[in-house]
Structure formats: C-alpha cells, structure tokens
C-alpha cells in the first residue's frame, strides 16, 4: 500500500511516499522522483532530507536521491527552522540545512 509520509517540497503538492517496507518520492502526476528504496524517509527541508536504508544509520540526500554529504549518522531527526538534531560518535549536535 502506498501512503504519504511528508511534504516533498514546502512550496508544492509533491509528497514523499512510501510502501510498508520502503520510502521514496513521487510527484503530483504520479512519477517517481526517488524510487522507493529507503527504510526511513524524513521530511524534506530546502530540498534535503535524512534517510536510512537499515534503520541504524542515517544519510542526507537531495531531491534526486543523491547523498549530499559523506557523513553517516547514528540518529537524525527532521529539520525544523533549517536545523536538525543529529547524533554522531555518541554525541548530539545539529545539522544546518544548506543548499
């Protein structure tokens, strides 16, 4: 079953969609922009979102599904006001969403 996870872009009706076992992004006409391949997909902010393939580590992707950084995080929370709480090497900090 396909279900909406979150808004894909703040200024559009595109949504991040997922199946029971995978998350991806689909646009309004129904075309897959990011094929469902992630276990966890978080809300996009400024065209960036955290994803997890295994539920244990998180990476930051862009609207094409490409990795934005090489950092692998232990935990990540959705962006709010351009900042997201993240944990790396057992320490919490914040990640600024920049394009």
N, C-alpha and C positions, 0 to 999 in steps of 0.2 A: 504494500500500500504506500502511496506517495503522500507525504504530508509536509506542510510548510514548517520550516524551522525558524526563519527570521527574515527580515528585510535584507535584500541583497545589496541595494544601494539606498541611501537615505532619500534621494530625490526621484525615485522611480517605483514602479509597482513590481519590479523584478524581485524574486524571492529566492532564498536558499532553501532547497527542498531536500528531502531525504526519504530513504526507504527504512524499513525496520533495522537493517544492518549496514546502511551506507548513507552518506550525505554528499550532496553536490549542489550545483546552482543551475537554475532554469530561468529563462526569460519569459516575458509575457506571452509571446507567440508559441511557447512550449518547446523551444530549442534548448538543448543542454549547453550551457556555457562552461560548466565544470562537471564532467561525468561523475556519478556517484562512486566514490572510492574511499571516502573517509569514514571512520567510525564515529567521530565527533566533528561537527562543524559549528562554529560560533558566528555571531552577528558580524557583518562587515561594517567597518568604520573607515571612511576615507579610502575606500577600495582595498582594504586589508582585513583579514580575518585569521583567527587561530583555528587550526585543525589538528586532529590526532588520527593516526592510522591504527594505532594499537591501544589507545586509551591510557597509555602510560607516559607518553611524551608528546609534546606539542610543538608545532612549527607555525610560522606566519606565512600566509600566501596572499597573492594578488587576485584580481578578477579573472585571470587566465588559469589559475590553479598553480602558478609557478611559485617556488619558495622565494621569499623576499630577503631572508637572512639565512645564515648558516647555523644560527643558534638553535639548539634543541633544548626545550624547556621541560621541567618536571611537571609543572602545573601552569595553567593560564586561565584567566577569567575574561569575559567580554569587555570590549572597550566602552568607556563612558567618559564623555567630555575629552576624547582624544588620548586617554590613558587607560592602561590595562594592568591589573595586578598579575605578576608572573613570579614563578619560583624556579631558580636555577642554583645548582650546587647547595641545596638545602636552605637558601636564603630568599626571602620575598623582596621584591622591588617592583618597579613599574616600567612599562614599555610605552613609549610615546608613539602614537600612530603618525607616521610621516610618509608622504608620497615622494 
